[in-house]
Every structure is written in C-alpha cells, then in structure tokens.
C-alpha cells in the first residue's frame, strides 16, 4: 500500500510508502508488511489499510497536519499580536484561500477577512491559528473529539449553505465558535445564529471566544445535537460541523420549507461527503455534494465508533470502515506499523481530489473491512 504525503489540498502529491519520521514509525510498504498487518485482524476478511489521509506533511516544514505544536511563549505571542502580526497572517490566509478558489463569493471572503481566527484559538501560536489546517482542541481516551475546522472546508460549506442577510441559522457542533462568528457576519444584525455543542466546557469556551471577537449575540447552547434546538426553530439554514450517519428527523422538522440542511454524511466509517439538501414539500432534495469530513456526532444519534486509538501516545488512530466487519487487535496493529519494514516506491502521482474523491470513495463502497490510519498532533 502507498501513503500520500501532502502539503495542502491544492497541490499534486507524490505517493510513497512511508510513515512520518516525526512519530518514529517506519514504513509499511512491502507485501510482507501488509501480510503481517492482516494477522492483527479477523483473517476471514481482506483488510485494506489505506495509508491515505494518514500523515499530512506541510510543504517544506515537516510538520504534521493537525493541532500543531503548542508553545509556552505566550509573552512573545502577545507582543506579536500587539505589533499587528495577526492582521498580516489573516490577510495571507484569506489571500491563499481566494487564490485556491475557495472564496468565489465576495461576501464569504469579507467574512473571513473580518473575523480573526486567533481569538478562537487563544492557546495556539499565530502561525498555527492562521494555517489552513484543522486544529484539534479536545481529546478523550486518545481520540480527538473537537477541533477548529480547516478554513478551506469551512469556506466550501459556507458556499454550499448560501447564507443570506436576515437568515436564522442552527449549527450542530459549536467547536471554538469560529464558524458561528463567520455565519453571524454573513446573516448580519437582522439574522440569528444558534450553535449547539454537547460538552459544557466547549460551550463555555465558545461563548468567551465569540464575546472577545465581538459576536455576543450568537446563542451558544449546551445540548444533544440530535434534538436540534426547537426553542428558536424554524431555521432557514441548518449546518452540521460533525459527521452524521443519517439525517435526524428533528433537523428536517426544524428547517423551513425551502430552507437548506447541510451535513457531512458518512458513507462508511470515516468516509464522508458534504451534502446540502433543500426541503421541498415533505422531503429533502440534494442540491450539492462536496468532499470533506468531520469528527463523528456524539450523543443519542451517534453511530458505532469508527476510530480506535493505537500506541501509548495520543494522536495515532485507525479508522474502521465497518465496525463489526473486523476484530482489531490494536496492540498488534501498532507493532506491525512500528516494526521491521521495507520501503517500496509506487510509480504513481495523484492529486488530493483523486485520493479523497476517487480512491477512498471507491474503497469505501467496495471494501467493508477497510481501515484508514490518521495522525493528529
């Protein structure tokens, strides 16, 4: 199997069978390595280990995609902020998103320029806060359960959502509050944004971030996203920033006729598509489908676990295509990934779209025992 090393979603990538040196894990590129790996799972199933979406290397830096390295240099960071560095970094990020084609709507571009991301990531270095990366913000049992989404994916979804001034919006998955702030900017003073999260600490932090950024009117609610938020319904737009296995009836009931519901829907395990629906009569009709994925919804509508932690350190996980299709020996799998190996080059080059929208989708629909490795820092 081959692993994709990439820097960002806009470049062409070479495929090589190696894990990143940062985690000290050697390559699993040989057929012997794959055979060894198979011994760690149910032998009745052909297990496909996708070394895709696995280690994402930022171009020229060797840093892994994800949380980034937190530092204790807060005094230096505060000084840099005082010198206007956040403004420059924000401008650079938005310019990069625009040049890459993620901001075709001038209103969405203006929202990104108006809302400083670092105010929603106060513990992160500025270079991390203004990177086009998803940044983990909360872990449990070695698994990431909340994050600040990748700005490019946020831009894609805001374009799909089609927010208008005055719209009433419900967001399932408050996270840091950054996406809610962008939406509040788009709907304006006449609109309303409600965002829901299941954890008290996430809700409290999001409220503080929104207040600091000048969006105190965003209503942040602690609750189960599967129930929506009936107190402020109906909504012109409902957006999920968590992966869902299905559309929950409450969301359909709470969206207006002609309104739009946008959800990252799981096709199998961790493989998702961003699907926008409009409510037409008594049913939903899809209006757009884009590539992307989020951490799974938690609460009463949560599906079976799709990730299993590997190894002693947090951050290395394996995604399961169909939880009951294969018995995973996490310890044995970790040994296989970090044991003796052989590098095998693959004479193939692929774009991110070919990997995410093509190969992984093809495997998800054909291989029930598919596994995918992911690394979060």
N, C-alpha and C positions, 0 to 999 in steps of 0.2 A: 504494500500500500504506500501511497505517497502523501506527503504533507505539504500544504500550501504555506509558504512564507509570504506575508503581505505587509504593506505599509499602511494603506488606506483603501477605501472602496473604489478608488478611481484609477488605479494603475493595473498594468498587466503583470502577472506574477509567474515566477518560475516554480515548478513543483519539484521538491526534493524530499527524500525520505528521512527527515531528521527532526528530533525534538530540539527545543531551545537549550543552549548551554546554561542559560540563567537558572534553570531549575535542576541542573545537574543530571538530567535524564538523557541517556543515549538514544540512538535512533532505533526505530523498529521498522526496518525497510526490507529485510530479507524474507523469503518464503518461510525460512526456518523460524524467524521471529513470529510471523503470523501463526504458524502451526503451534508454537509454544503458547501464544495468546489464546488460541482456541481451547487449549486444555484447561483454561481457567473458567470456562463457561460450559453450559449444558452441551454435551457432544452431539445431541440429537439435532442441534441447529447449526447451520452455517452462519457464523458470526462475521459480519462485515464491520471492521473497525475503520471508521472514516477519520483519517488524520487531516481533517479539514475543519475550519472554524476552531482550530485547536490552538496553535500558537501563532499569534498575530504580531509580527515584528514591525515596529515603527521604523520607517525608512531611515537608514543612516544612524540609528541610535542604539539598536539592540534592545530597546525597551519593549516589554510585552504590553499588548492591548489590554486595557482594564483599569484597575484602580490607580496605577502609578505608584511611585514611592513617596510616602508621606515623610516630611522632614520636620525637625523641631525648630527650624529657623524662622519662627513667627515674627520676630522683631524685624528681620530683614525683609520678610514678605510685606509687613505693614508699611515699612519705609518705601518699598517699591510701589505699593498701591498709592501712597501719598504723592509719588512722583508721576502719577498718571499712567503707569505701565498697564493697568487693566484695560484702559481705553484703547491703547495701541494693540494689545493682544486680542481684544474683542473685534476690533476693526480687521485684523488679519484673519481671524477665524471666519467672519462673515464674508470677507472677500473670497476666501478659499471655497466656501460653500457655494457662493454665487458662480464662481468660475467653473466649478464642477457641475453646474446645472441643477443644484438642489433648491435654488431660490428663484423660480421663474416668476413668482407673484411678488410685485414690489411691496405689498402690504406685509407679507410674511418676512421679507428681507428687513423692512423697517422695524418689525417686532424684535427680530434677533439683534438689531443694532441698538435698540432701546433698553433691552433687559440684560444687565451684566450677570453672566453665569457665575462668577466667583462669589457673589453674595449668597448663592445657594450651595456653595461648597466651601465654607469658611475655613475648613481644616486643610484644604488642598493647596499645594503650590500653584501659583498663577499659570505656569506652563501646563500643568495638568488640567486645571479648570477650563482653560481655553484650547484644549486639544479636541480634535474631532473623535472623541472616544467615549465609550460608556465607562462610567466610574463607579465601581461598587461602593456602597455606603453602609451596608449592614450584612453581616453573616450570621448564620446559625448552623451549628453542627458541621462546620467546614464548608457550607454551601452559601453562595451569595443569594440573599433574598430581597435585596432592594438596591437600587442604583440610580445614578443620574444618567439618563439615556444618551446615546450618541447623538450629537446635534444633527448630523445628516439624516438620521432616521426620523428625528423629530420634525425636521423640515418636510420630509416626504409625507408624513402623516398629517401635518397641518395643511399641506396642499390637498391631500385626499379629503380632509374634513370639510374644507370650504367654508370656513367661518365668515360670518357677516356681522357688521355692526349691529348691536342690539340682540344678538343670539343668546339664548340660555343654554349653557353647556354643563354636562356632567362628565367628570373624569374619574375613571376607576383606576386607582394606583397613583397616589399623590407624590410619592418619592420625595425629592427635595423641594418640590413646589415650583421648579423652574418652568416646566411645561405649562402649568396653570397660569403663571405670570405671562408667558407668551400669548396664551389664549385670551387672558384678560385685556392685554394690549389690543388684540385684534377685535374683540367684541365691543370695546370702549365702555364709556360710563353708563350707557343705556343697557348694556348686556349684563349677564351674570355668569360667574363660573363657580361651580361646586366641585370639589375634589375629595375623594374618599380613600382612606387607607385603613388597613386592619390593625396596625400597631400604634399604640398611644405615643411612643417616642418618636416615630416617624411623623405623626400628625403634629406634635408639638414643635418639632424642628421645622417642618414645612411652614407652619404659621409664623414662626420667628423669621424665617428667610423671606417670606412674602412681605411681612411688615417692613423689614430692613430695605427691601427693594422698592417699596412704595406701592404695594398692592394689598393693603389691609382688608379690602372689601371681598377678596376671594374667600369663599366659605370652605373651610377645611374640616372634614367630618371624620370621626373615628367610627368605622363600621365595616360590615361584610360587603364587599363589592358586589356579590351576587344579588343582593337585595336592591342595588342601586341606591337612590335616595328619593323616596316618594314625597317627602315634605316640600321639595322645590320643583317637582315634576308638574307639567311635562317639559321636555327639553327639545330644543331644535337640533342639538348635536350631542351624541354620547360617544366618548372615546375611551378605549381601554389601553393602558400602558402596561398591561400584563398579558401573558399568553393564556388563551382560553381554549378548552376542548370543544366547546359548543356555545351557542347563543342562548343566554338565560332568559326565560320569559319576562322577568321584571324589566330587563333592558328594553325589550320590544314594547312593553306596556307603557314605559315612561318616555319613549321618543314620540314626538309629534307626527301626525300624518304628513308625509313629505319630508320629514326630518331624516337625519343621517346617523347611522351607527357604524363606528369604525373599530375593528377588533383584530388583534393578531391571533389567528385561528391555527391551532395545532393540527397538522395533517397526520403526523405520527411522531410520538415522543417529542424531541426538541425541534423538529422541523415545522416551521410556521410560515404563514402568508398573511400580509396585512390586507384585510378585506374590508372595503367600505360598502355598506348597504344603505338603501333608502327605503323607508316604509311606504309601501304602495298598497292601499286598501288594507287587507287582512294579512299581508305577507311582506317579507323583505326581498328586495331585488338588488343584486350586487351591481355596483357602478364602477368599481376599480379594484385591482389586485396588484399589490406591490410586494417586493421582497423585504424581509426583516423579521426580527424575532425578539421576544422578551422573556423574562423570568415568569414562571407559571403563576397563575392566580392562586391565592391561598384563601381558605375559608370553606364554606359549605359547598361551593361549586368546584373546589379543587379536584383535579384528576389524580391518578396514581403518580407516585414520584417518578420523575424522568431523569434525575441525576443522582449519582452515587459518588460520594467522596472517596478519593484514593490517597493513600500515603499518609504520613504523620503530619505534614504541614498543610494548612488550608490553601485552597485555590485550585488544586488539581481534581477534576471531576470527570466522570464518564457519563454521557447521556445515553439513555436506553430508548430504543425505538419503540418497543412494545414490552412494558414491564414484566408481563407474565410469560413472555416468549423465551426468556433465558434466565438462568440462575447465575448471578455474577459473584465470583469469588474475588472480592475487592483486593484482598491482600495478594492473592496470586497474580491478579492483573497488574498490580503495581510492580511486583517483582519482574514480570515479563517486560514491562515498559522500561524498567531501570536496569535490567540485567544485560548479559552479553548481546551484542548486536552486530549487524552487518549493514553498512550503507549501500544502498542500491539506487543509482540515479534513474530517473524516469525522463525519457526524451519528450516531455510534454510541457507545453506552456498553456496557461488558462487564465482568463480574466475572473474577477470576483463574481461577475454575473454568471459566467459559465459554471463556476463551482457552486454558488449558492442557489441560483435559479434553475440550474440544469442538473448537475451530477448529484447533489444532495437530495433534490426533489425526486429524481429517478430512483435513487436507492430507497428513499422513504416509502415510496409506493410499491416497491418490489421486494424489499428485504425486511421481514418482520423482526428479525433479531439484530438489526443494525445497532451499532454502538458508535458514539461520537465522543471524542475527547475534547475537553475545554480546559483552559488555564485562566484563572482570574488572579490578578495581583492587586 
